[in-house]
């Protein structure tokens, strides 16, 4: 496991820097709460641990649950660029 320290607004690039799979950004820190922003292609599943475990449990043999692939139910990303806030805007080239 890799453990790194990041400050609010700083990012971690996942994959090759020339063509990253995605970016993880520390959106905000307030007290003991940290908001983390994930920027990945829509076809990459991103889930909180408890949701991922439920999907696995529902998909286990003998279960009738429909494990829908894709995003966590928390995904509330706006559909239009006009509705984006600072947390969903991609970083400009040359900043990190």
Backbone atoms as SQL, in Angstrom:
CREATE TABLE atoms (id INTEGER PRIMARY KEY, chain TEXT, resi INTEGER, resn TEXT, atom TEXT, x REAL, y REAL, z REAL);
INSERT INTO atoms VALUES
  (1, 'A', 1, 'UNK', 'N', 0.838, -1.172, 0.000),
  (2, 'A', 1, 'UNK', 'CA', 0.000, 0.000, 0.000),
  (3, 'A', 1, 'UNK', 'C', 0.889, 1.242, 0.000),
  (4, 'A', 2, 'UNK', 'N', 0.545, 2.169, -0.847),
  (5, 'A', 2, 'UNK', 'CA', 1.247, 3.449, -0.908),
  (6, 'A', 2, 'UNK', 'C', 0.499, 4.454, -0.046),
  (7, 'A', 3, 'UNK', 'N', 1.199, 5.124, 0.843),
  (8, 'A', 3, 'UNK', 'CA', 0.604, 6.161, 1.681),
  (9, 'A', 3, 'UNK', 'C', 1.354, 7.452, 1.404),
  (10, 'A', 4, 'UNK', 'N', 0.608, 8.496, 1.020),
  (11, 'A', 4, 'UNK', 'CA', 1.229, 9.785, 0.725),
  (12, 'A', 4, 'UNK', 'C', 0.475, 10.886, 1.472),
  (13, 'A', 5, 'UNK', 'N', 1.091, 12.019, 1.594),
  (14, 'A', 5, 'UNK', 'CA', 0.478, 13.175, 2.230),
  (15, 'A', 5, 'UNK', 'C', 0.176, 14.196, 1.147),
  (16, 'A', 6, 'UNK', 'N', -1.047, 14.714, 1.156),
  (17, 'A', 6, 'UNK', 'CA', -1.464, 15.742, 0.210),
  (18, 'A', 6, 'UNK', 'C', -2.198, 16.822, 0.975),
  (19, 'A', 7, 'UNK', 'N', -2.079, 18.042, 0.514),
  (20, 'A', 7, 'UNK', 'CA', -2.813, 19.167, 1.101),
  (21, 'A', 7, 'UNK', 'C', -4.053, 19.434, 0.254),
  (22, 'A', 8, 'UNK', 'N', -4.948, 20.220, 0.793),
  (23, 'A', 8, 'UNK', 'CA', -6.155, 20.582, 0.055),
  (24, 'A', 8, 'UNK', 'C', -5.795, 21.164, -1.308),
  (25, 'A', 9, 'UNK', 'N', -6.455, 20.673, -2.343),
  (26, 'A', 9, 'UNK', 'CA', -6.214, 21.138, -3.703),
  (27, 'A', 9, 'UNK', 'C', -5.146, 20.353, -4.447),
  (28, 'A', 10, 'UNK', 'N', -4.341, 19.573, -3.744),
  (29, 'A', 10, 'UNK', 'CA', -3.291, 18.797, -4.395),
  (30, 'A', 10, 'UNK', 'C', -3.868, 17.509, -4.975),
  (31, 'A', 11, 'UNK', 'N', -3.156, 16.957, -5.954),
  (32, 'A', 11, 'UNK', 'CA', -3.661, 15.814, -6.708),
  (33, 'A', 11, 'UNK', 'C', -2.673, 14.654, -6.735),
  (34, 'A', 12, 'UNK', 'N', -3.212, 13.485, -7.066),
  (35, 'A', 12, 'UNK', 'CA', -2.423, 12.284, -7.322),
  (36, 'A', 12, 'UNK', 'C', -2.848, 11.784, -8.695),
  (37, 'A', 13, 'UNK', 'N', -1.896, 11.566, -9.584),
  (38, 'A', 13, 'UNK', 'CA', -2.177, 11.068, -10.925),
  (39, 'A', 13, 'UNK', 'C', -2.052, 9.549, -10.908),
  (40, 'A', 14, 'UNK', 'N', -3.076, 8.854, -11.405),
  (41, 'A', 14, 'UNK', 'CA', -3.091, 7.395, -11.450),
  (42, 'A', 14, 'UNK', 'C', -2.758, 6.950, -12.865),
  (43, 'A', 15, 'UNK', 'N', -1.738, 6.135, -13.008),
  (44, 'A', 15, 'UNK', 'CA', -1.308, 5.661, -14.321),
  (45, 'A', 15, 'UNK', 'C', -0.164, 6.496, -14.856),
  (46, 'A', 16, 'UNK', 'N', 0.092, 6.336, -16.125),
  (47, 'A', 16, 'UNK', 'CA', 1.184, 7.047, -16.779),
  (48, 'A', 16, 'UNK', 'C', 0.915, 8.549, -16.796),
  (49, 'A', 17, 'UNK', 'N', 1.895, 9.377, -16.410),
  (50, 'A', 17, 'UNK', 'CA', 1.682, 10.829, -16.433),
  (51, 'A', 17, 'UNK', 'C', 1.335, 11.376, -17.825),
  (52, 'A', 18, 'UNK', 'N', 1.820, 10.723, -18.881),
  (53, 'A', 18, 'UNK', 'CA', 1.521, 11.173, -20.244),
  (54, 'A', 18, 'UNK', 'C', 0.069, 10.917, -20.613),
  (55, 'A', 19, 'UNK', 'N', -0.503, 9.837, -20.098),
  (56, 'A', 19, 'UNK', 'CA', -1.886, 9.465, -20.408),
  (57, 'A', 19, 'UNK', 'C', -2.491, 8.801, -19.174),
  (58, 'A', 20, 'UNK', 'N', -2.822, 9.586, -18.154),
  (59, 'A', 20, 'UNK', 'CA', -3.281, 8.999, -16.891),
  (60, 'A', 20, 'UNK', 'C', -4.641, 8.309, -17.006),
  (61, 'A', 21, 'UNK', 'N', -4.816, 7.290, -16.180),
  (62, 'A', 21, 'UNK', 'CA', -6.113, 6.623, -16.072),
  (63, 'A', 21, 'UNK', 'C', -7.089, 7.568, -15.393),
  (64, 'A', 22, 'UNK', 'N', -6.616, 8.284, -14.388),
  (65, 'A', 22, 'UNK', 'CA', -7.468, 9.204, -13.652),
  (66, 'A', 22, 'UNK', 'C', -6.669, 10.048, -12.687),
  (67, 'A', 23, 'UNK', 'N', -7.394, 10.936, -12.006),
  (68, 'A', 23, 'UNK', 'CA', -6.781, 11.847, -11.053),
  (69, 'A', 23, 'UNK', 'C', -7.611, 11.834, -9.772),
  (70, 'A', 24, 'UNK', 'N', -6.929, 11.818, -8.638),
  (71, 'A', 24, 'UNK', 'CA', -7.570, 11.916, -7.332),
  (72, 'A', 24, 'UNK', 'C', -7.107, 13.228, -6.723),
  (73, 'A', 25, 'UNK', 'N', -8.076, 14.066, -6.301),
  (74, 'A', 25, 'UNK', 'CA', -7.762, 15.391, -5.763),
  (75, 'A', 25, 'UNK', 'C', -8.351, 15.527, -4.363),
  (76, 'A', 26, 'UNK', 'N', -7.616, 16.163, -3.462),
  (77, 'A', 26, 'UNK', 'CA', -8.146, 16.496, -2.150),
  (78, 'A', 26, 'UNK', 'C', -8.964, 17.768, -2.342),
  (79, 'A', 27, 'UNK', 'N', -10.284, 17.631, -2.331),
  (80, 'A', 27, 'UNK', 'CA', -11.176, 18.758, -2.623),
  (81, 'A', 27, 'UNK', 'C', -11.248, 19.720, -1.454),
  (82, 'A', 28, 'UNK', 'N', -11.413, 19.203, -0.238),
  (83, 'A', 28, 'UNK', 'CA', -11.469, 20.082, 0.930),
  (84, 'A', 28, 'UNK', 'C', -11.209, 19.286, 2.196),
  (85, 'A', 29, 'UNK', 'N', -10.768, 19.993, 3.222),
  (86, 'A', 29, 'UNK', 'CA', -10.541, 19.397, 4.533),
  (87, 'A', 29, 'UNK', 'C', -11.206, 20.318, 5.554),
  (88, 'A', 30, 'UNK', 'N', -12.139, 19.761, 6.318),
  (89, 'A', 30, 'UNK', 'CA', -12.824, 20.528, 7.367),
  (90, 'A', 30, 'UNK', 'C', -12.886, 19.651, 8.599),
  (91, 'A', 31, 'UNK', 'N', -12.090, 20.005, 9.606),
  (92, 'A', 31, 'UNK', 'CA', -12.043, 19.197, 10.824),
  (93, 'A', 31, 'UNK', 'C', -11.503, 17.813, 10.518),
  (94, 'A', 32, 'UNK', 'N', -12.277, 16.785, 10.880),
  (95, 'A', 32, 'UNK', 'CA', -11.835, 15.412, 10.617),
  (96, 'A', 32, 'UNK', 'C', -12.451, 14.844, 9.342),
  (97, 'A', 33, 'UNK', 'N', -13.050, 15.699, 8.503),
  (98, 'A', 33, 'UNK', 'CA', -13.674, 15.258, 7.253),
  (99, 'A', 33, 'UNK', 'C', -12.820, 15.692, 6.064),
  (100, 'A', 34, 'UNK', 'N', -12.547, 14.766, 5.172),
  (101, 'A', 34, 'UNK', 'CA', -11.779, 15.043, 3.964),
  (102, 'A', 34, 'UNK', 'C', -12.654, 14.711, 2.768),
  (103, 'A', 35, 'UNK', 'N', -12.832, 15.665, 1.860),
  (104, 'A', 35, 'UNK', 'CA', -13.580, 15.414, 0.626),
  (105, 'A', 35, 'UNK', 'C', -12.567, 15.105, -0.459),
  (106, 'A', 36, 'UNK', 'N', -12.760, 13.982, -1.131),
  (107, 'A', 36, 'UNK', 'CA', -11.851, 13.525, -2.160),
  (108, 'A', 36, 'UNK', 'C', -12.603, 13.516, -3.489),
  (109, 'A', 37, 'UNK', 'N', -12.024, 14.115, -4.515),
  (110, 'A', 37, 'UNK', 'CA', -12.632, 14.158, -5.845),
  (111, 'A', 37, 'UNK', 'C', -11.900, 13.179, -6.758),
  (112, 'A', 38, 'UNK', 'N', -12.658, 12.381, -7.494),
  (113, 'A', 38, 'UNK', 'CA', -12.105, 11.397, -8.416),
  (114, 'A', 38, 'UNK', 'C', -12.472, 11.793, -9.836),
  (115, 'A', 39, 'UNK', 'N', -11.474, 11.833, -10.710),
  (116, 'A', 39, 'UNK', 'CA', -11.721, 12.135, -12.113),
  (117, 'A', 39, 'UNK', 'C', -11.231, 10.947, -12.942),
  (118, 'A', 40, 'UNK', 'N', -12.174, 10.101, -13.333),
  (119, 'A', 40, 'UNK', 'CA', -11.891, 8.893, -14.096),
  (120, 'A', 40, 'UNK', 'C', -12.893, 8.793, -15.232),
  (121, 'A', 41, 'UNK', 'N', -12.585, 8.028, -16.278),
  (122, 'A', 41, 'UNK', 'CA', -13.562, 7.810, -17.346),
  (123, 'A', 41, 'UNK', 'C', -14.829, 7.166, -16.786),
  (124, 'A', 42, 'UNK', 'N', -15.967, 7.406, -17.417),
  (125, 'A', 42, 'UNK', 'CA', -17.244, 6.874, -16.949),
  (126, 'A', 42, 'UNK', 'C', -17.263, 5.352, -16.902),
  (127, 'A', 43, 'UNK', 'N', -16.447, 4.685, -17.715),
  (128, 'A', 43, 'UNK', 'CA', -16.466, 3.220, -17.730),
  (129, 'A', 43, 'UNK', 'C', -15.631, 2.594, -16.607),
  (130, 'A', 44, 'UNK', 'N', -14.973, 3.407, -15.788),
  (131, 'A', 44, 'UNK', 'CA', -14.208, 2.906, -14.647),
  (132, 'A', 44, 'UNK', 'C', -15.105, 2.975, -13.409),
  (133, 'A', 45, 'UNK', 'N', -15.357, 1.822, -12.796),
  (134, 'A', 45, 'UNK', 'CA', -16.199, 1.779, -11.605),
  (135, 'A', 45, 'UNK', 'C', -15.472, 2.406, -10.418),
  (136, 'A', 46, 'UNK', 'N', -16.160, 3.291, -9.696),
  (137, 'A', 46, 'UNK', 'CA', -15.619, 3.930, -8.502),
  (138, 'A', 46, 'UNK', 'C', -16.670, 3.782, -7.402),
  (139, 'A', 47, 'UNK', 'N', -16.326, 3.074, -6.321),
  (140, 'A', 47, 'UNK', 'CA', -17.273, 2.808, -5.245),
  (141, 'A', 47, 'UNK', 'C', -16.623, 3.034, -3.890),
  (142, 'A', 48, 'UNK', 'N', -17.427, 3.443, -2.909),
  (143, 'A', 48, 'UNK', 'CA', -16.974, 3.422, -1.523),
  (144, 'A', 48, 'UNK', 'C', -16.826, 1.957, -1.132),
  (145, 'A', 49, 'UNK', 'N', -15.967, 1.648, -0.172),
  (146, 'A', 49, 'UNK', 'CA', -15.690, 0.263, 0.221),
  (147, 'A', 49, 'UNK', 'C', -16.972, -0.485, 0.587),
  (148, 'A', 50, 'UNK', 'N', -17.841, 0.127, 1.392),
  (149, 'A', 50, 'UNK', 'CA', -19.044, -0.576, 1.835),
  (150, 'A', 50, 'UNK', 'C', -19.983, -0.888, 0.671),
  (151, 'A', 51, 'UNK', 'N', -20.018, -0.029, -0.329),
  (152, 'A', 51, 'UNK', 'CA', -20.838, -0.290, -1.518),
  (153, 'A', 51, 'UNK', 'C', -20.210, -1.415, -2.335),
  (154, 'A', 52, 'UNK', 'N', -18.889, -1.392, -2.505),
  (155, 'A', 52, 'UNK', 'CA', -18.202, -2.450, -3.247),
  (156, 'A', 52, 'UNK', 'C', -18.424, -3.813, -2.593),
  (157, 'A', 53, 'UNK', 'N', -18.340, -3.854, -1.258),
  (158, 'A', 53, 'UNK', 'CA', -18.565, -5.122, -0.555),
  (159, 'A', 53, 'UNK', 'C', -19.993, -5.615, -0.748),
  (160, 'A', 54, 'UNK', 'N', -20.960, -4.705, -0.774),
  (161, 'A', 54, 'UNK', 'CA', -22.356, -5.102, -0.988),
  (162, 'A', 54, 'UNK', 'C', -22.558, -5.629, -2.403),
  (163, 'A', 55, 'UNK', 'N', -21.914, -5.025, -3.384),
  (164, 'A', 55, 'UNK', 'CA', -22.007, -5.496, -4.764),
  (165, 'A', 55, 'UNK', 'C', -21.456, -6.912, -4.862),
  (166, 'A', 56, 'UNK', 'N', -20.307, -7.159, -4.218),
  (167, 'A', 56, 'UNK', 'CA', -19.703, -8.498, -4.226),
  (168, 'A', 56, 'UNK', 'C', -20.625, -9.498, -3.531),
  (169, 'A', 57, 'UNK', 'N', -21.174, -9.109, -2.391),
  (170, 'A', 57, 'UNK', 'CA', -22.068, -10.008, -1.649),
  (171, 'A', 57, 'UNK', 'C', -23.321, -10.324, -2.464),
  (172, 'A', 58, 'UNK', 'N', -23.875, -9.322, -3.125),
  (173, 'A', 58, 'UNK', 'CA', -25.079, -9.530, -3.931),
  (174, 'A', 58, 'UNK', 'C', -24.811, -10.398, -5.157),
  (175, 'A', 59, 'UNK', 'N', -23.577, -10.366, -5.663),
  (176, 'A', 59, 'UNK', 'CA', -23.225, -11.147, -6.846),
  (177, 'A', 59, 'UNK', 'C', -22.790, -12.566, -6.503),
  (178, 'A', 60, 'UNK', 'N', -22.677, -12.885, -5.204),
  (179, 'A', 60, 'UNK', 'CA', -22.231, -14.223, -4.784),
  (180, 'A', 60, 'UNK', 'C', -23.231, -15.277, -5.262),
  (181, 'A', 61, 'UNK', 'N', -22.755, -16.491, -5.568),
  (182, 'A', 61, 'UNK', 'CA', -23.644, -17.570, -6.005),
  (183, 'A', 61, 'UNK', 'C', -24.764, -17.786, -4.990),
  (184, 'A', 62, 'UNK', 'N', -25.977, -18.003, -5.511),
  (185, 'A', 62, 'UNK', 'CA', -27.113, -18.228, -4.632),
  (186, 'A', 62, 'UNK', 'C', -27.844, -16.961, -4.255),
  (187, 'A', 63, 'UNK', 'N', -27.341, -15.816, -4.698),
  (188, 'A', 63, 'UNK', 'CA', -28.004, -14.530, -4.411),
  (189, 'A', 63, 'UNK', 'C', -28.739, -14.068, -5.654),
  (190, 'A', 64, 'UNK', 'N', -29.854, -13.406, -5.496),
  (191, 'A', 64, 'UNK', 'CA', -30.618, -12.889, -6.631),
  (192, 'A', 64, 'UNK', 'C', -30.387, -11.410, -6.870),
  (193, 'A', 65, 'UNK', 'N', -29.456, -10.800, -6.140),
  (194, 'A', 65, 'UNK', 'CA', -29.209, -9.363, -6.279),
  (195, 'A', 65, 'UNK', 'C', -28.631, -9.023, -7.629),
  (196, 'A', 66, 'UNK', 'N', -29.039, -7.910, -8.155),
  (197, 'A', 66, 'UNK', 'CA', -28.487, -7.420, -9.407),
  (198, 'A', 66, 'UNK', 'C', -27.375, -6.446, -9.091),
  (199, 'A', 67, 'UNK', 'N', -26.155, -6.862, -9.291),
  (200, 'A', 67, 'UNK', 'CA', -25.015, -5.985, -9.028),
  (201, 'A', 67, 'UNK', 'C', -24.784, -5.131, -10.260),
  (202, 'A', 68, 'UNK', 'N', -25.247, -3.917, -10.211),
  (203, 'A', 68, 'UNK', 'CA', -25.096, -3.019, -11.343),
  (204, 'A', 68, 'UNK', 'C', -23.682, -2.463, -11.380),
  (205, 'A', 69, 'UNK', 'N', -22.990, -2.631, -12.501),
  (206, 'A', 69, 'UNK', 'CA', -21.643, -2.071, -12.603),
  (207, 'A', 69, 'UNK', 'C', -21.712, -0.558, -12.742),
  (208, 'A', 70, 'UNK', 'N', -20.577, 0.101, -12.537),
  (209, 'A', 70, 'UNK', 'CA', -20.520, 1.542, -12.753),
  (210, 'A', 70, 'UNK', 'C', -20.222, 2.315, -11.505),
  (211, 'A', 71, 'UNK', 'N', -20.813, 3.480, -11.400),
  (212, 'A', 71, 'UNK', 'CA', -20.498, 4.426, -10.343),
  (213, 'A', 71, 'UNK', 'C', -21.259, 4.152, -9.062),
  (214, 'A', 72, 'UNK', 'N', -20.678, 4.601, -7.980),
  (215, 'A', 72, 'UNK', 'CA', -21.300, 4.576, -6.664),
  (216, 'A', 72, 'UNK', 'C', -22.562, 5.436, -6.710),
  (217, 'A', 73, 'UNK', 'N', -23.522, 5.143, -5.857),
  (218, 'A', 73, 'UNK', 'CA', -24.753, 5.922, -5.812),
  (219, 'A', 73, 'UNK', 'C', -24.499, 7.365, -5.391),
  (220, 'A', 74, 'UNK', 'N', -23.304, 7.661, -4.875),
  (221, 'A', 74, 'UNK', 'CA', -22.956, 9.021, -4.482),
  (222, 'A', 74, 'UNK', 'C', -22.626, 9.919, -5.672),
  (223, 'A', 75, 'UNK', 'N', -22.528, 9.342, -6.872),
  (224, 'A', 75, 'UNK', 'CA', -22.104, 10.136, -8.026),
  (225, 'A', 75, 'UNK', 'C', -23.169, 11.157, -8.375),
  (226, 'A', 76, 'UNK', 'N', -22.896, 12.405, -8.038),
  (227, 'A', 76, 'UNK', 'CA', -23.838, 13.479, -8.306),
  (228, 'A', 76, 'UNK', 'C', -23.208, 14.502, -9.242),
  (229, 'A', 77, 'UNK', 'N', -22.354, 14.054, -10.133),
  (230, 'A', 77, 'UNK', 'CA', -21.665, 14.952, -11.038),
  (231, 'A', 77, 'UNK', 'C', -22.659, 15.622, -11.979),
  (232, 'A', 78, 'UNK', 'N', -22.581, 16.940, -12.143),
  (233, 'A', 78, 'UNK', 'CA', -23.490, 17.617, -13.075),
  (234, 'A', 78, 'UNK', 'C', -23.252, 17.138, -14.499),
  (235, 'A', 79, 'UNK', 'N', -24.290, 17.143, -15.296),
  (236, 'A', 79, 'UNK', 'CA', -24.192, 16.679, -16.674),
  (237, 'A', 79, 'UNK', 'C', -23.687, 17.758, -17.620),
  (238, 'A', 80, 'UNK', 'N', -23.828, 19.021, -17.271),
  (239, 'A', 80, 'UNK', 'CA', -23.373, 20.084, -18.155),
  (240, 'A', 80, 'UNK', 'C', -22.188, 20.817, -17.540),
  (241, 'A', 81, 'UNK', 'N', -21.361, 21.372, -18.394),
  (242, 'A', 81, 'UNK', 'CA', -20.188, 22.106, -17.921),
  (243, 'A', 81, 'UNK', 'C', -20.603, 23.334, -17.125),
  (244, 'A', 82, 'UNK', 'N', -21.768, 23.921, -17.438),
  (245, 'A', 82, 'UNK', 'CA', -22.220, 25.121, -16.742),
  (246, 'A', 82, 'UNK', 'C', -22.518, 24.839, -15.274),
  (247, 'A', 83, 'UNK', 'N', -22.885, 23.601, -14.944),
  (248, 'A', 83, 'UNK', 'CA', -23.228, 23.269, -13.576),
  (249, 'A', 83, 'UNK', 'C', -22.064, 22.805, -12.737),
  (250, 'A', 84, 'UNK', 'N', -20.875, 22.796, -13.298),
  (251, 'A', 84, 'UNK', 'CA', -19.712, 22.308, -12.569),
  (252, 'A', 84, 'UNK', 'C', -19.238, 23.326, -11.552),
  (253, 'A', 85, 'UNK', 'N', -18.763, 22.814, -10.411),
  (254, 'A', 85, 'UNK', 'CA', -18.162, 23.704, -9.422),
  (255, 'A', 85, 'UNK', 'C', -16.666, 23.442, -9.390),
  (256, 'A', 86, 'UNK', 'N', -15.966, 24.063, -8.471),
  (257, 'A', 86, 'UNK', 'CA', -14.502, 23.939, -8.409),
  (258, 'A', 86, 'UNK', 'C', -14.053, 22.508, -8.195),
  (259, 'A', 87, 'UNK', 'N', -14.887, 21.675, -7.569),
  (260, 'A', 87, 'UNK', 'CA', -14.484, 20.303, -7.288),
  (261, 'A', 87, 'UNK', 'C', -14.476, 19.427, -8.516),
  (262, 'A', 88, 'UNK', 'N', -15.233, 19.775, -9.562),
  (263, 'A', 88, 'UNK', 'CA', -15.324, 18.907, -10.723),
  (264, 'A', 88, 'UNK', 'C', -14.564, 19.430, -11.933),
  (265, 'A', 89, 'UNK', 'N', -13.976, 20.630, -11.824),
  (266, 'A', 89, 'UNK', 'CA', -13.219, 21.170, -12.937),
  (267, 'A', 89, 'UNK', 'C', -11.857, 20.508, -13.012),
  (268, 'A', 90, 'UNK', 'N', -11.432, 20.106, -14.230),
  (269, 'A', 90, 'UNK', 'CA', -10.096, 19.537, -14.338),
  (270, 'A', 90, 'UNK', 'C', -9.032, 20.589, -14.083),
  (271, 'A', 91, 'UNK', 'N', -7.903, 20.151, -13.566),
  (272, 'A', 91, 'UNK', 'CA', -6.792, 21.068, -13.289),
  (273, 'A', 91, 'UNK', 'C', -6.187, 21.551, -14.578),
  (274, 'A', 92, 'UNK', 'N', -5.684, 22.767, -14.560),
  (275, 'A', 92, 'UNK', 'CA', -5.014, 23.306, -15.746),
  (276, 'A', 92, 'UNK', 'C', -3.635, 22.685, -15.897),
  (277, 'A', 93, 'UNK', 'N', -3.195, 22.583, -17.105),
  (278, 'A', 93, 'UNK', 'CA', -1.864, 22.034, -17.378),
  (279, 'A', 93, 'UNK', 'C', -0.817, 22.851, -16.634),
  (280, 'A', 94, 'UNK', 'N', 0.125, 22.179, -16.045),
  (281, 'A', 94, 'UNK', 'CA', 1.219, 22.857, -15.363),
  (282, 'A', 94, 'UNK', 'C', 0.966, 23.108, -13.894),
  (283, 'A', 95, 'UNK', 'N', -0.247, 22.759, -13.403),
  (284, 'A', 95, 'UNK', 'CA', -0.519, 22.933, -11.974),
  (285, 'A', 95, 'UNK', 'C', -0.631, 21.581, -11.329),
  (286, 'A', 96, 'UNK', 'N', -0.278, 21.502, -10.064),
  (287, 'A', 96, 'UNK', 'CA', -0.425, 20.228, -9.338),
  (288, 'A', 96, 'UNK', 'C', -0.650, 20.476, -7.883);
